[in-house]
Amino acid sequence: MTLKIKLGIIGYGGMGHWHGEYAPRAGVEVVAAYDVDPKRLEMAKENGIPAYDNLDDFLQHDGMNFVVIATPNDVHKELTIQSLLAGKHVMVEKPATMSVADWDEMVAESEKAGRILTVHQNRRWDRDYRVMRKVVEEGKIGDVLSIESRVFGTGGAFFGWRSFPEYGGGMILDWGVHLFDQLMNMYPETKVTSVYAKLMTVLDQKVDDYFKVTLTLENGPLLHVEVGTFAFYKLPRWYVIGNDGTLQIDDFDCKSGGYMKPRYTDTPVAEVVVMTTAGPTRMMAPRPPETKEDFPLPEVETDWTELYANLVEVMKGNEELIVKPHQVRRVLELIEAIFRSAEEGRSLDVRI
Amino acid sequence: MTLKIKLGIIGYGGMGHWHGEYAPRAGVEVVAAYDVDPKRLEMAKENGIPAYDNLDDFLQHDGMNFVVIATPNDVHKELTIQSLLAGKHVMVEKPATMSVADWDEMVAESEKAGRILTVHQNRRWDRDYRVMRKVVEEGKIGDVLSIESRVFGTGGAFFGWRSFPEYGGGMILDWGVHLFDQLMNMYPETKVTSVYAKLMTVLDQKVDDYFKVTLTLENGPLLHVEVGTFAFYKLPRWYVIGNDGTLQIDDFDCKSGGYMKPRYTDTPVAEVVVMTTAGPTRMMAPRPPETKEDFPLPEVETDWTELYANLVEVMKGNEELIVKPHQVRRVLELIEAIFRSAEEGRSLDVRI
């Protein structure tokens, strides 16, 4: 049986447009779009996609078996449930929704309907993330004590609905969702025991446009996740400290970075004392070159079309879903704790 | 009256040696040294410094009016008190001592004796710190939301007593004291309201050799202080986010770094969408060059001999002490909260 995803796009804005353009690369057939904005419907038509301004009509589009929901976050839930009731499989853009309770309702509906419910966590396929995992999981830098994940930009302002809390704006619900999903997916069995979050507004007045979050794992490295939207110098995308070396990945493209390890020789490591303006330091003196070794970032194969390919195999009953509801729930639980920690101005003991 | 510091050095190890060699640049006359280690007494003599293995004899050395205490931290208190009782002014190496209660006793003794008690917080004169303050305090990058202070090295192991908790080893009590003193000195009137600390042992088994501390100020930027002793790539010494730009200082020497600000033009800032392996981003797309402006780090004059010069003026009654007992107390209070936060695995509400 050649089963195919015949995709309907709900919300033909930035990400809706992206699915329309790129999903076909994964063998997906885009069959229809729905939006409330006539201009966007016009754009869909120009791109050869039948466009609807009425949800019921859209959901009855002939042959459509899957929808992707790429609207503002506040309407994900109702659109998901209506799509499931119409017998469609559903992939929601991230964040799936804005609360664990909403997600539980959505999952219950999908189970009742016997339809797939998943989330477009496409950044599990990001090259930088895959390279970081490969180095860490192959033990290249020993036992890992700290993983820092940062995304910095200078845009400094949100577009459209993303600057309104009521629509689920702000960076925790935007980039944050990806970055937490990546790390939670790396440590599926390891509980987060503490959450400490600082949410700031650098330029924006209403939603977080700069955050720093620290997650403590029960048996695992300390996780730091940071997003800044008005940062004119970039800190590395990934910075990882192990007890046998350090990993740095500068940017998404993995064109610079590497990992460096100690090389154990007879050379004493820190005999040198370095003078700073006001005093000496021995601990922070540079290592003799022969006592360290530099490694390039490894190559990885990664192809985000796997995400769509997986959905086809799930429809056929051949594979398990990659982006699973319970994983989505965990990230939402984390995000609720993050907002609570930030609001209360303290760390929270959790088991997530 | 030409009053001069005639300095006795207690503990002729690394820092004791440093005072012996460099204090004369500040017009200080080094008149004697005391140590319990015969090898070190030998070294002092070789450097032309009369050396004592008996504290009482040392304290009666003719004309000595000031002592500097550069021993392991656990004996700072008793040596300070004995020196004060012998009528000497005292400068202790950092950390002054290991608890607020001990410090209070030391201060009470100095007041009773009518003698100076201060701490060698020489890093208030560090060029990188002065440059950071200048940029921030002159408002070059607007209102500051976050200041990150990092010192990374690869030594990876402590020397001598510094690896033992009972002697006050570990990085919080070593570099930490300097870094907290710098920031507290920058915000003397602003209360720290929350302390969150993670202390780790990367290579060392007994004391912290990697820490991350977050301090929340009542009305001020979020402060992050981090020291790593086994970090093969350096993150910048200072990284500061303001609402009108970003500051980065790469290292102590201030040879690289700068600050960058937005330039408001008619060019739309974030029209570009950047494709990463797995998806697009607009917020994190690069800025058009004409919408930002680069500035070099400013020049600053800094001279650590001011610290000794100040002590002479205090002895003459002409100046206030620069490194004041209540400032030292504040840092010790902070450090106690840091150890408690790390031990309890949570943030602490404080007023420090």
HADDOCK unambig.tbl for C-alpha pairs under 7 A between the chains (distance, minus, plus):
assign (segid A and resid 122 and name CA) (segid B and resid 278 and name CA) 5.80 0.50 0.50
assign (segid A and resid 123 and name CA) (segid B and resid 278 and name CA) 5.73 0.50 0.50
assign (segid A and resid 125 and name CA) (segid B and resid 278 and name CA) 5.87 0.50 0.50
assign (segid A and resid 126 and name CA) (segid B and resid 277 and name CA) 5.40 0.50 0.50
assign (segid A and resid 126 and name CA) (segid B and resid 278 and name CA) 5.22 0.50 0.50
assign (segid A and resid 127 and name CA) (segid B and resid 277 and name CA) 6.15 0.50 0.50
assign (segid A and resid 152 and name CA) (segid B and resid 284 and name CA) 6.49 0.50 0.50
assign (segid A and resid 153 and name CA) (segid B and resid 283 and name CA) 6.40 0.50 0.50
assign (segid A and resid 153 and name CA) (segid B and resid 284 and name CA) 4.21 0.50 0.50
assign (segid A and resid 153 and name CA) (segid B and resid 285 and name CA) 6.62 0.50 0.50
assign (segid A and resid 154 and name CA) (segid B and resid 284 and name CA) 6.62 0.50 0.50
assign (segid A and resid 154 and name CA) (segid B and resid 287 and name CA) 6.58 0.50 0.50
assign (segid A and resid 155 and name CA) (segid B and resid 269 and name CA) 6.44 0.50 0.50
assign (segid A and resid 155 and name CA) (segid B and resid 270 and name CA) 5.57 0.50 0.50
assign (segid A and resid 155 and name CA) (segid B and resid 283 and name CA) 5.13 0.50 0.50
assign (segid A and resid 155 and name CA) (segid B and resid 284 and name CA) 6.42 0.50 0.50
assign (segid A and resid 202 and name CA) (segid B and resid 243 and name CA) 5.43 0.50 0.50
assign (segid A and resid 203 and name CA) (segid B and resid 243 and name CA) 6.32 0.50 0.50
assign (segid A and resid 229 and name CA) (segid B and resid 283 and name CA) 6.96 0.50 0.50
assign (segid A and resid 231 and name CA) (segid B and resid 241 and name CA) 6.56 0.50 0.50
assign (segid A and resid 231 and name CA) (segid B and resid 246 and name CA) 5.95 0.50 0.50
assign (segid A and resid 232 and name CA) (segid B and resid 245 and name CA) 6.69 0.50 0.50
assign (segid A and resid 232 and name CA) (segid B and resid 246 and name CA) 5.49 0.50 0.50
assign (segid A and resid 232 and name CA) (segid B and resid 260 and name CA) 6.03 0.50 0.50
assign (segid A and resid 233 and name CA) (segid B and resid 246 and name CA) 6.76 0.50 0.50
assign (segid A and resid 241 and name CA) (segid B and resid 231 and name CA) 6.56 0.50 0.50
assign (segid A and resid 243 and name CA) (segid B and resid 202 and name CA) 5.44 0.50 0.50
assign (segid A and resid 243 and name CA) (segid B and resid 203 and name CA) 6.32 0.50 0.50
assign (segid A and resid 245 and name CA) (segid B and resid 232 and name CA) 6.69 0.50 0.50
assign (segid A and resid 246 and name CA) (segid B and resid 231 and name CA) 5.94 0.50 0.50
assign (segid A and resid 246 and name CA) (segid B and resid 232 and name CA) 5.48 0.50 0.50
assign (segid A and resid 246 and name CA) (segid B and resid 233 and name CA) 6.76 0.50 0.50
assign (segid A and resid 252 and name CA) (segid B and resid 276 and name CA) 6.38 0.50 0.50
assign (segid A and resid 260 and name CA) (segid B and resid 232 and name CA) 6.01 0.50 0.50
assign (segid A and resid 269 and name CA) (segid B and resid 155 and name CA) 6.42 0.50 0.50
assign (segid A and resid 270 and name CA) (segid B and resid 155 and name CA) 5.54 0.50 0.50
assign (segid A and resid 276 and name CA) (segid B and resid 252 and name CA) 6.35 0.50 0.50
assign (segid A and resid 277 and name CA) (segid B and resid 126 and name CA) 5.36 0.50 0.50
assign (segid A and resid 277 and name CA) (segid B and resid 127 and name CA) 6.10 0.50 0.50
assign (segid A and resid 278 and name CA) (segid B and resid 122 and name CA) 5.81 0.50 0.50
assign (segid A and resid 278 and name CA) (segid B and resid 123 and name CA) 5.71 0.50 0.50
assign (segid A and resid 278 and name CA) (segid B and resid 125 and name CA) 5.84 0.50 0.50
assign (segid A and resid 278 and name CA) (segid B and resid 126 and name CA) 5.18 0.50 0.50
assign (segid A and resid 278 and name CA) (segid B and resid 304 and name CA) 5.62 0.50 0.50
assign (segid A and resid 283 and name CA) (segid B and resid 153 and name CA) 6.37 0.50 0.50
assign (segid A and resid 283 and name CA) (segid B and resid 155 and name CA) 5.11 0.50 0.50
assign (segid A and resid 283 and name CA) (segid B and resid 229 and name CA) 6.94 0.50 0.50
assign (segid A and resid 284 and name CA) (segid B and resid 152 and name CA) 6.48 0.50 0.50
assign (segid A and resid 284 and name CA) (segid B and resid 153 and name CA) 4.19 0.50 0.50
assign (segid A and resid 284 and name CA) (segid B and resid 154 and name CA) 6.63 0.50 0.50
assign (segid A and resid 284 and name CA) (segid B and resid 155 and name CA) 6.43 0.50 0.50
assign (segid A and resid 285 and name CA) (segid B and resid 153 and name CA) 6.60 0.50 0.50
assign (segid A and resid 287 and name CA) (segid B and resid 154 and name CA) 6.58 0.50 0.50
assign (segid A and resid 304 and name CA) (segid B and resid 278 and name CA) 5.58 0.50 0.50
assign (segid A and resid 346 and name CA) (segid B and resid 347 and name CA) 5.59 0.50 0.50
assign (segid A and resid 347 and name CA) (segid B and resid 346 and name CA) 5.59 0.50 0.50
assign (segid A and resid 347 and name CA) (segid B and resid 347 and name CA) 5.26 0.50 0.50
